[in-house]
Every structure is written in C-alpha cells, then in structure tokens.
Amino acid sequence: MADMRRRQFLGGAAAMLAPFVGLGLSTGNAIAQQPKTSERPLLLTNLRLFDGTGKAPRSGVNVLVTGASITALLPAGEKVEGAQVIDCQGKLVMPGLIDAHWHTMLAAINQVTAMTSDVGYLYLVAAQEARRTLLRGFTSVRDPGGPAFALQRAIDEGIVDGPRIFPSGAMISQTSGHGDFRLRSEIPRAANAPLGMAETAGMAMIADGEAEVLRRVREQLMLGATQVKMMAGGGVASMYDPLDSTQYSERELRAGVEAAADWGTYVMAHVYTPKGIQRAIRAGVRSIEHGQLADDESARMMRDAGTWWSLQPFLQDADANVYPDAARKASQAIVSEGTVKAYALAQKYGIKTGWGTDILFNAKNTPTQGRQLAKLTRFYDPLTLLAQATGQNGQLLALSGQRAPYPGALGRLAAGALADLLVAEGDPTKNLDFLAHPEESLLLIMKNGRIYKDKLSVPLAG
C-alpha cells in the first residue's frame, strides 16, 4: 500500500511537470538531483562544537555521522577507518535551527492570494519557500496551521528540499474565532451548508460544541497531525475577533485535549490574554502560543503545570507582519508592548520557553527568519537564546511523542541524535548576528545526514 501511494504521488507529480520536460527538466532528473546519504561515514574535524544545550562551544572534538544519525562525538585526532573527512576549518558546528511557529503554507503569500488561489498554486509557492527555509539553516519547523501534509510528504520523500515539518493541519476555531475566515455575506451558515473556502483548503476548521470539536480534531489526527492547534482567544491577523476575546469553553478545549491525548500527542493554543491562558492550562493545553498579555498569575500557572510558552518576537519593528487597517495596527501595538513583559515573565518564573517567528502572509519578511532570532539578545544572552532555537525547541517538538514522524532527537549534537547540523562563521558567545546573513555565514547545511549546501570545499579566493 505504501508503495502504491508513492507511485500515485509520483505519477501526479510527473503529470504536473510534463510541460517542463522540453525545457530539460524531468521528474527523474528532479528527484535524482536530491542529495543522497553518504555510503561512507562522515567525520567532521577541526571545529568548535555548540551542542544545543546552551554551553559554550568547545574544541577538541570531532562529529561522526553515519547515515541519518550522529554516531558519536570523538576526541579530536581519533581516526575512523573508511570515513570521509570534512575539515570544518575551525568554524562553529551547531545543530540545525528549529522554528516552533512557522506556517509553511501561509508565510510566503499575502492573505488575498491565500483566500483566492488554487491550492495547487499555494503548494508550488510553499515548496519554493521550503527550500529557502532550509537554506537559511532551519532544518525543522513546527507548523501551527495550514494544509502542510502533502508538502511534508514531498520533502520526506526527497521530491523537494525543505525542513522537517511537524504539521498541525487545520486550525480548530469556534464560530467567530481566530480561525473563522468567512465573509460577512456567508453568515449565517445552515447546519447542512457546505464548508467555506478556508475549511475546504484545510487552513482552518470551524467547530462548535464538544462533539464537533472531537470530530474536527480527530480528522486532523487522521490526516497526520503531529499536534493539534486550537484557537483559545482573539488575535491580530483576523478581521473580526477582538484581541481581548476569550474563545472556546473549558469543556470544548478539554475535548480537543483528550482527543489529542488519546493519540499520544497534545494541543497547542493560540491565545493572548490571562483569562484565555488560564482556561487553556486548566483544560490541559501543553503549549501556549503567543500569550504576550500574560500576567504574573498566568506565568505561575504555566510554570506549575509544566506548560510550554511558545513566544515570538512581536515587536512592531521592521520585521513585523503588515496590516493595512488602524484596528489591527492598534492591536499589534498592544501585543508589542506585551512582548517585552512576556520575555521578562518567562525568565522570572523559569518557564520552558520555545522560540518561533510566526511570519504570516508576508513574503518580504521570510528572509528575516534568522534575524528575528538574533535580535532577541536584548532579552537573553546569545548562548541561552541559541539553545532555545535548537535543543529547547527540540524538546518542545518531542511533545508529539509517538506521533513525531522522525525517530531521533532534534536540536542536539549528541550520539543518537538526527544528523541535522550547520557549519557557520560566527561566535555565539558574543552575538547571533551571523544568523541574520545565512547566505554568507552558513558554510555547510546538513539534514538527515545529507548535505544541501557546502562552501567548505570551495577554494578560498587568493
């Protein structure tokens, strides 16, 4: 059955690419051009190792990669028979970056395009952006909403290049909630009326009441969601729901949490306000997405419950998502002020904190992904921050348990971890500015033991 599904997928891809055969592109060539796992072990030498824990880089160690995994960290100078040696020229070797809030299908298009285009077009744009994401050094992302299942499959099967994707599928929203993208003219909807465009495309699903929440959550799990996204409060990007609104009752949230837990995974909740945060925690939500308006009581509840706080640098600066109307800009300003307080609360209470960007409907800003990490050294020392975007985010992704599609640790350079790593020109004991310029600073990008970029072997000028 798995082979048949793969044949069907490749057949469809061949049909789509047929018009380009005359231009010298064929599906066979496209797939053959994917990097292959080395048949020989790879031994990375002459390096400074940042292992993803937050400790300072250390020398005197080599990294041995066999197949898709890191086999061992060896003392420098130790030989490995038959290994292909990669001289890292004294550069930094670090885990691949992880963005814990990255919309693979919705980052590189504007909202009008998302709501009016064929889904096939959205996938083509997303595939192009996925490759760019990988070449920025992001080897894994957690997708918090959108129809990313086919893109994840295409990447995993080597049809296109991109990061590992932990997909949530459609965002689960109440009527009038943050995932209700219907036009005013579509209201009211009869009980037997067809789904809206955003629902049909798999961007969001409207569910009211415990029974409907169970149905929609279970559908996303059936499609392959590694975790479930529920909208527990208002936001900035949507047209109707106020930022201060509380969405979903505790019973409805708990229904989604229980359905996810039955599949061994968890619910992440979009929410900003103290009331919504506290309701989500009581319902068993494992990851608070955003939460910039949290107060001390909410922060203490997150700490005591072991809930993750997935924060994004919403600072209303040059990297911010762009909204044309005054109301959403006003909400954006409120969230920006809350962001500064949120980072302080997360550190004050020692809350497990994830990092992500949440670039949305903004192709111009997708290249700023690394810069949006680097600028947060105003809140954290660089090593702690880099650990957030590597080893700590890897722990957040691991909440998916058996639903995690990639066996092995992510965000760490240690024996048994997946071989996702970067060789970079930079010093994370001083700053992370080098991540803002991946074209120049990233000399080698490896994912799953395969090399997607290699400037180490290029002779230096002069």
Phi, psi and omega per residue, in radians:
M1 nan -0.738 -3.138
A2 -1.098 -0.708 3.131
D3 -1.151 -0.695 3.137
M4 -1.106 -0.745 3.135
R5 -1.100 -0.693 3.137
R6 -1.146 -0.713 3.113
R7 -1.087 -0.712 3.117
Q8 -1.103 -0.730 -3.125
F9 -1.134 -0.819 -3.122
L10 -1.157 -0.582 3.078
G11 -1.105 -0.751 3.096
G12 -1.118 -0.697 3.117
A13 -1.121 -0.680 3.126
A14 -1.090 -0.730 3.119
A15 -1.099 -0.686 -3.120
M16 -1.180 -0.624 -3.071
L17 -1.593 -0.056 -3.087
A18 -0.919 -0.717 -3.121
P19 -1.076 -0.303 -3.061
F20 -1.656 -0.075 -3.103
V21 -1.035 -0.667 3.132
G22 -1.145 -0.308 3.121
L23 -1.603 0.118 3.108
G24 1.646 0.143 3.135
L25 -1.966 2.218 3.037
S26 -2.251 2.799 3.134
T27 -1.097 -0.643 3.120
G28 -1.048 -0.802 3.118
N29 -1.134 -0.704 -3.097
A30 -1.077 -0.752 -3.138
I31 -1.288 -0.641 -3.131
A32 -1.153 -0.423 -3.110
Q33 -1.336 -0.168 3.128
Q34 -1.149 2.462 3.074
P35 -1.027 2.533 3.132
K36 -1.886 2.626 3.054
T37 -1.157 2.321 -3.115
S38 -1.115 2.386 3.072
E39 -1.293 -0.323 3.103
R40 -1.817 2.638 3.004
P41 -1.057 2.603 3.091
L42 -1.893 2.265 -3.139
L43 -2.041 1.908 3.118
L44 -1.533 2.160 -3.057
T45 -2.185 2.959 3.028
N46 0.978 1.147 -2.993
L47 -2.539 2.904 2.952
R48 -1.984 2.128 -2.952
L49 -1.762 2.099 2.881
F50 -1.804 2.042 -2.949
D51 -1.627 -0.001 3.113
G52 1.681 -0.008 -3.119
T53 -1.592 -0.263 -3.062
G54 1.785 -0.115 3.070
K55 -1.291 2.697 -3.141
A56 -1.094 2.590 3.104
P57 -1.005 2.540 3.135
R58 -2.204 2.670 3.097
S59 -1.826 -3.100 3.095
G60 1.346 0.396 -3.113
V61 -2.447 2.528 3.035
N62 -1.990 2.753 3.137
V63 -2.017 2.158 3.133
L64 -1.836 2.138 3.131
V65 -1.986 2.217 3.064
T66 -2.186 2.057 -3.083
G67 1.122 -2.195 -3.068
A68 -1.680 0.044 -3.013
S69 -2.215 2.786 2.977
I70 -1.443 2.087 -3.086
T71 -1.429 -0.715 -3.064
A72 -2.880 2.732 2.864
L73 -1.815 2.068 -2.999
L74 -1.952 2.679 3.031
P75 -1.070 2.449 3.104
A76 -1.001 2.419 3.141
G77 1.688 -0.290 3.129
E78 -1.276 2.271 -3.092
K79 -1.509 2.604 3.044
V80 -2.230 1.974 -3.071
E81 -1.080 2.276 3.083
G82 1.418 0.021 -3.088
A83 -1.417 2.564 2.987
Q84 -1.521 2.108 -3.062
V85 -1.553 2.293 3.047
I86 -2.001 1.927 3.129
D87 -1.397 1.994 -3.078
C88 -1.517 0.080 2.967
Q89 1.012 0.567 3.110
G90 1.345 0.163 -3.076
K91 -1.449 3.006 3.115
L92 -1.338 2.297 2.987
V93 -1.987 2.210 -3.032
M94 -2.497 2.829 3.084
P95 -1.136 2.729 2.990
G96 -1.064 2.552 -3.117
L97 -1.293 2.674 3.119
I98 -2.222 2.182 3.033
D99 -1.791 1.993 -3.034
A100 -1.500 0.072 3.105
H101 -2.628 1.326 -3.039
W102 -2.266 2.008 3.139
H103 -1.453 1.681 -3.058
T104 -1.082 -0.558 -3.089
M105 -1.614 -0.263 -2.963
L106 -2.121 -0.045 -3.067
A107 -1.291 -0.711 -2.927
A108 -1.764 0.316 3.083
I109 -2.293 2.738 3.060
N110 -1.487 2.961 -3.003
Q111 -1.165 -0.644 3.131
V112 -1.106 -0.767 3.114
T113 -1.086 -0.729 -3.140
A114 -1.065 -0.619 -3.034
M115 -1.576 -0.190 -3.036
T116 -2.154 -0.141 -3.023
S117 -1.666 2.763 2.993
D118 -1.079 2.514 3.132
V119 -1.077 -0.590 3.102
G120 -1.014 -0.706 3.099
Y121 -1.125 -0.719 3.135
L122 -1.056 -0.673 3.124
Y123 -1.159 -0.682 3.137
L124 -1.124 -0.740 3.093
V125 -1.125 -0.757 -3.118
A126 -1.130 -0.638 3.117
A127 -1.129 -0.711 3.091
Q128 -1.097 -0.763 -3.131
E129 -1.216 -0.536 3.113
A130 -1.073 -0.728 3.113
R131 -1.121 -0.731 3.124
R132 -1.128 -0.634 3.109
T133 -1.070 -0.804 3.115
L134 -1.069 -0.718 -3.110
L135 -1.305 -0.151 2.961
R136 -1.520 0.004 3.088
G137 1.699 0.109 3.137
F138 -1.639 1.844 -3.067
T139 -1.632 -0.200 3.073
S140 -2.532 2.554 3.040
V141 -2.441 2.617 2.957
R142 -1.828 2.038 -3.076
D143 -1.563 2.039 -3.056
P144 -1.612 0.312 3.067
G145 2.685 2.208 3.131
G146 2.432 2.854 -3.068
P147 -1.417 1.203 -2.996
A148 -1.629 0.024 -3.015
F149 -1.081 -0.776 -3.114
A150 -1.190 -0.657 3.103
L151 -1.131 -0.747 3.087
Q152 -0.998 -0.782 -3.117
R153 -1.124 -0.762 -3.128
A154 -1.091 -0.671 3.103
I155 -1.181 -0.821 -3.099
D156 -1.113 -0.538 3.133
E157 -1.529 0.018 3.081
G158 1.388 0.293 3.141
I159 -1.381 -0.647 3.026
V160 -2.326 2.791 3.093
D161 -1.531 2.534 3.085
G162 3.016 3.074 3.138
P163 -1.347 2.880 2.918
R164 -1.099 2.423 -3.123
I165 -2.065 2.251 2.954
F166 -1.793 1.660 -2.976
P167 -1.503 2.475 3.016
S168 -1.666 -0.314 -3.019
G169 1.285 -2.669 -3.092
A170 -1.165 2.398 3.043
M171 -1.211 2.345 -3.124
I172 -1.626 2.118 -3.026
S173 -2.345 2.551 2.978
Q174 -1.312 2.862 2.960
T175 -0.989 2.325 -3.090
S176 1.304 0.109 -3.100
G177 -1.478 -3.050 -3.027
H178 -1.196 -0.257 3.086
G179 -1.887 0.258 3.094
D180 -1.632 1.736 -3.055
F181 -1.716 0.207 -3.103
R182 -1.190 2.704 3.044
L183 -1.404 2.765 3.114
R184 -1.014 -0.559 -3.116
S185 -1.204 -0.246 3.137
E186 -1.594 0.040 -3.130
I187 -1.834 2.357 0.005
P188 -1.477 2.849 3.090
R189 -1.905 2.236 3.112
A190 -1.209 2.765 -3.069
A191 -1.024 -0.580 -3.095
N192 -1.835 0.282 -3.114
A193 -1.276 2.716 3.118
P194 -1.188 2.803 3.117
L195 -1.207 2.725 3.063
G196 -1.307 3.012 -3.072
M197 -1.073 -0.799 -3.117
A198 -1.105 -0.591 3.106
E199 -1.252 -0.776 3.134
T200 -1.066 -0.652 3.140
A201 -1.327 -0.247 3.135
G202 1.533 0.324 3.099
M203 -1.396 -0.714 -3.118
A204 -2.655 2.737 3.058
M205 -2.309 2.292 3.111
I206 -1.546 2.269 -3.128
A207 -2.517 2.165 3.110
D208 -2.084 2.298 -3.125
G209 1.547 2.717 -3.058
E210 -1.067 -0.724 -3.087
A211 -1.119 -0.728 -3.127
E212 -1.253 -0.630 3.061
V213 -1.058 -0.794 3.108
L214 -0.994 -0.788 -3.122
R215 -1.057 -0.874 -3.036
R216 -1.236 -0.645 3.074
V217 -1.136 -0.781 -3.132
R218 -1.115 -0.577 3.081
E219 -1.089 -0.756 -3.134
Q220 -1.172 -0.643 3.075
L221 -1.123 -0.674 3.101
M222 -1.090 -0.655 -3.126
L223 -1.296 -0.301 3.092
G224 2.080 0.323 3.112
A225 -1.055 2.319 3.079
T226 -1.516 -0.308 3.005
Q227 -2.768 2.931 -3.071
V228 -2.031 2.428 3.110
K229 -1.860 2.161 3.055
M230 -2.108 2.518 -3.132
M231 -1.632 1.904 -3.067
A232 -1.834 0.119 3.131
G233 -3.011 3.051 -3.112
G234 -1.242 3.073 -3.097
G235 -2.700 -2.947 -3.094
V236 -1.719 -0.668 -2.956
A237 -1.310 -0.409 -3.044
S238 -1.534 2.842 -2.991
M239 -1.472 -0.490 -2.879
Y240 -2.012 -0.812 -2.960
D241 -1.300 2.235 -3.138
P242 -1.142 2.608 -3.135
L243 -1.003 -0.620 -3.062
D244 -1.524 0.068 -3.099
S245 -1.307 2.570 3.042
T246 -1.820 2.305 -3.023
Q247 -2.177 2.501 -3.073
Y248 1.219 2.320 3.021
S249 -1.276 2.862 3.118
E250 -1.092 -0.612 3.125
R251 -1.129 -0.731 3.138
E252 -1.162 -0.757 3.104
L253 -1.065 -0.741 -3.118
R254 -1.136 -0.587 3.088
A255 -1.058 -0.772 3.095
G256 -1.134 -0.719 3.123
V257 -1.072 -0.763 -3.114
E258 -1.185 -0.671 3.106
A259 -1.108 -0.743 3.103
A260 -1.152 -0.744 -3.126
A261 -1.101 -0.584 3.100
D262 -1.094 -0.416 3.091
W263 -1.737 0.158 3.070
G264 1.368 0.370 -3.137
T265 -2.315 -2.786 -2.903
Y266 -2.509 2.990 3.075
V267 -1.900 2.349 2.942
M268 -1.855 2.431 -3.022
A269 -2.161 2.196 2.960
H270 -1.290 2.111 -3.128
V271 -2.923 2.588 3.138
Y272 -2.050 -0.684 -2.894
T273 -1.527 2.744 3.100
P274 -0.989 -0.767 -3.126
K275 -1.048 -0.815 -3.137
G276 -1.179 -0.683 3.115
I277 -1.074 -0.832 -3.097
Q278 -1.141 -0.670 3.090
R279 -1.103 -0.752 -3.133
A280 -1.107 -0.730 3.136
I281 -1.114 -0.768 3.126
R282 -1.079 -0.539 3.141
A283 -1.372 -0.190 3.103
G284 1.772 0.182 3.084
V285 -1.053 2.398 -3.052
R286 -1.694 -0.326 -3.086
S287 -2.463 2.103 3.073
I288 -1.568 2.061 3.133
E289 -1.632 2.096 -3.103
H290 1.482 -1.752 3.100
G291 1.221 0.399 -3.036
Q292 -1.149 -0.227 3.134
L293 -1.767 0.307 -3.123
A294 -1.080 2.642 3.024
D295 -1.973 -3.105 -3.092
D296 -1.059 -0.702 -3.131
E297 -1.090 -0.744 3.118
S298 -1.112 -0.723 3.135
A299 -1.112 -0.732 3.104
R300 -1.101 -0.682 3.112
M301 -1.104 -0.717 3.096
M302 -1.057 -0.810 -3.140
R303 -1.076 -0.848 -3.041
D304 -1.178 -0.576 -3.127
A305 -1.515 -0.126 -3.072
G306 1.244 0.407 3.140
T307 -1.349 2.420 3.076
W308 -1.360 2.586 3.030
W309 -2.013 1.869 3.136
S310 -1.630 1.768 -3.045
L311 -1.797 2.653 3.098
Q312 -2.249 2.629 -3.075
P313 -1.393 1.155 3.123
F314 -1.409 1.531 -3.014
L315 -2.033 0.186 3.120
Q316 0.839 0.856 3.107
D317 -2.004 -2.794 -3.094
A318 -1.106 -0.343 -3.117
D319 -1.608 -0.024 -3.030
A320 -1.271 2.650 2.979
N321 -1.094 2.602 -3.031
V322 -1.806 2.247 3.099
Y323 -2.178 2.321 -3.000
P324 -1.415 -0.384 -2.999
D325 -1.763 2.689 -3.054
A326 -1.130 -0.629 -3.085
A327 -1.108 -0.800 -3.125
R328 -1.252 -0.569 3.054
K329 -1.121 -0.649 3.105
A330 -1.140 -0.750 3.083
S331 -1.100 -0.671 3.123
Q332 -1.084 -0.675 3.119
A333 -1.144 -0.690 3.110
I334 -1.098 -0.770 3.134
V335 -1.137 -0.665 3.134
S336 -1.068 -0.768 3.096
E337 -1.112 -0.676 3.133
G338 -1.197 -0.476 -3.111
T339 -1.065 -0.762 3.141
V340 -1.063 -0.768 3.122
K341 -1.169 -0.655 -3.092
A342 -1.107 -0.764 3.126
Y343 -1.107 -0.615 3.096
A344 -1.170 -0.751 3.133
L345 -1.132 -0.707 -3.129
A346 -1.036 -0.678 -3.138
Q347 -1.382 -0.650 3.139
K348 -1.031 -0.711 -3.059
Y349 -1.771 0.053 3.090
G350 1.098 0.700 -3.108
I351 -1.379 2.441 3.054
K352 -1.108 2.038 -2.957
T353 -2.077 2.231 3.030
G354 -1.746 2.878 -3.135
W355 -2.222 2.426 3.039
G356 -2.765 3.051 -3.063
T357 -1.872 -0.698 -3.056
D358 0.996 0.690 2.986
I359 -1.148 2.248 -2.991
L360 -2.439 2.226 3.090
F361 0.939 0.749 -2.992
N362 -2.633 1.381 -3.098
A363 -1.068 -0.556 -3.117
K364 -1.097 -0.525 -3.042
N365 -1.698 -0.119 3.134
T366 -1.034 -0.582 3.097
P367 -1.167 -0.196 -3.127
T368 -1.498 0.126 -3.023
Q369 -0.916 -0.866 3.126
G370 -1.223 -0.610 3.118
R371 -1.109 -0.569 -3.126
Q372 -1.258 -0.294 2.950
L373 -1.450 -0.827 -3.036
A374 -1.032 -0.617 -3.050
K375 -1.265 -0.228 -3.098
L376 -1.391 0.097 3.016
T377 -1.177 -0.115 2.982
R378 -1.227 -0.337 -3.135
F379 -1.912 -0.515 -3.050
Y380 -2.289 2.705 2.948
D381 -1.239 2.659 -2.991
P382 -1.015 -0.684 -3.096
L383 -1.181 -0.721 3.091
T384 -1.091 -0.718 -3.128
L385 -1.168 -0.738 3.132
L386 -1.142 -0.601 3.067
A387 -1.135 -0.592 3.091
Q388 -1.052 -0.754 -3.061
A389 -1.490 0.047 3.115
T390 -2.223 -1.586 -3.051
G391 -1.100 -0.691 -3.112
Q392 -1.206 -0.781 3.066
N393 -1.099 -0.547 3.058
G394 -1.078 -0.660 3.075
Q395 -1.161 -0.657 3.099
L396 -1.093 -0.798 3.121
L397 -1.095 -0.527 -3.100
A398 -1.219 -0.181 3.058
L399 -1.065 -0.327 3.118
S400 -1.188 -0.218 3.058
G401 0.977 -2.236 -3.116
Q402 -1.225 -0.236 3.090
R403 -1.443 -0.170 3.069
A404 -1.112 2.203 -3.021
P405 -1.441 -0.062 -3.027
Y406 -2.191 1.844 -3.100
P407 -1.242 2.155 -3.132
G408 2.227 2.720 -3.114
A409 -1.279 2.513 3.079
L410 -2.022 2.635 3.071
G411 1.424 0.120 -3.123
R412 -2.269 2.609 2.957
L413 -1.930 1.693 -3.102
A414 -2.724 2.810 3.117
A415 -1.022 2.255 3.141
G416 1.653 -0.263 3.120
A417 -1.303 2.727 3.067
L418 -1.181 2.517 -3.020
A419 -1.461 1.222 3.018
D420 -1.938 1.941 -3.065
L421 -2.649 2.809 -3.140
L422 -2.200 2.541 2.915
V423 -1.944 2.118 -2.961
A424 -2.289 2.649 3.008
E425 -1.638 1.682 -3.105
G426 3.141 2.892 -3.130
D427 -2.273 1.719 -3.075
P428 -1.257 -0.061 3.008
T429 -1.355 -0.284 -3.121
K430 -1.838 -0.858 -3.130
N431 -2.903 3.053 3.080
L432 -2.008 0.388 -3.073
D433 -1.036 -0.482 -3.122
F434 -1.086 -0.443 -3.140
L435 -1.299 -0.261 3.085
A436 -1.329 -0.219 -3.101
H437 -2.292 1.161 -3.030
P438 -1.130 -0.484 -3.131
E439 -1.034 -0.701 -3.115
E440 -1.596 -0.671 -2.950
S441 -1.508 -0.461 -3.123
L442 -1.575 1.953 -3.065
L443 -1.605 -0.465 3.117
L444 -2.569 2.383 3.077
I445 -2.204 2.122 3.132
M446 -2.150 2.339 3.008
K447 -2.330 2.247 3.107
N448 1.055 0.535 -3.134
G449 1.396 0.026 3.139
R450 -1.848 2.430 -3.095
I451 -1.654 2.107 -3.114
Y452 -1.809 -0.279 3.062
K453 -2.619 2.363 -3.131
D454 -2.560 1.796 3.035
K455 -1.819 -0.037 3.130
L456 -1.183 -0.599 -3.087
S457 -1.465 -0.085 3.121
V458 -1.412 2.190 -3.133
P459 -1.049 2.420 3.120
L460 -1.261 2.504 3.134
A461 -1.102 2.429 3.086
G462 1.382 nan nan
